[in-house]
Amino acid sequence: MQEFWTDGLASTAEQIIKAELADFHWDGRISERNLGAFESADEEEETFVRVVTIGYFHGRYYTAICIMNDARGGSIG
């Protein structure tokens, strides 16, 4: 039960952040821009785009390049 006291609150929050870090970064994005088409080495028929994002999470700014499907419904890799 120690984890439910305020002493364990920061530790519990850090565990949640660590487990869901990719989602927190995706939700924290401020801006994004298409960099163009991404051609897969696999002979896949689905097309992908490269997207650069800038965001802010946990007191820091970050940038990332993501490979997304056309609908931006998910990334690969």
C-alpha positions in Angstrom: 0.0 0.0 0.0 3.0 2.3 0.2 2.7 3.1 -3.5 -0.6 4.9 -2.9 0.8 7.4 -0.4 2.2 10.7 -1.6 5.8 9.4 -1.2 5.2 6.9 -4.0 3.2 9.2 -6.2 6.2 10.6 -8.2 7.6 7.1 -8.6 4.3 5.8 -9.9 4.0 8.7 -12.3 7.5 8.1 -13.7 6.6 4.4 -14.2 3.5 5.4 -16.2 5.4 8.0 -18.2 8.1 5.4 -19.0 5.6 2.8 -20.2 3.6 5.3 -22.4 6.5 7.6 -23.5 5.8 7.3 -27.2 2.1 8.3 -26.7 3.0 11.3 -24.5 5.5 12.5 -27.1 2.9 12.1 -29.9 0.2 13.9 -27.9 2.7 16.7 -27.0 3.6 17.6 -30.5 3.2 21.3 -31.4 3.7 21.2 -35.1 4.4 18.8 -37.9 5.4 19.0 -41.5 5.5 16.5 -44.4 9.0 15.7 -45.7 7.8 13.7 -48.7 7.1 10.1 -49.6 8.9 7.2 -48.0 9.7 4.2 -50.3 9.8 1.0 -48.4 12.5 -1.6 -49.2 9.8 -4.3 -48.8 7.6 -4.5 -51.8 4.6 -3.2 -49.8 1.7 -1.6 -51.7 0.8 0.8 -48.9 2.4 4.2 -49.2 4.1 6.1 -46.4 5.2 9.7 -45.8 8.0 11.1 -43.7 6.8 13.6 -41.1 8.9 15.8 -38.9 7.4 16.9 -35.6 8.4 19.3 -32.9 6.8 19.0 -29.4 7.1 19.8 -25.8 6.9 17.2 -23.0 8.2 16.9 -19.4 9.9 20.3 -19.5 11.8 19.7 -22.8 11.4 20.4 -26.5 12.0 17.5 -28.9 12.0 16.8 -32.6 11.4 13.6 -34.4 11.0 12.2 -37.9 8.3 9.6 -38.2 7.3 7.3 -41.0 3.5 7.4 -41.2 0.8 5.8 -43.4 -1.1 8.2 -45.6 -4.0 8.5 -43.1 -1.5 9.2 -40.3 -3.1 6.4 -38.4 0.0 4.8 -37.3 3.7 4.6 -37.8 6.0 1.8 -38.9 9.2 0.6 -37.3 
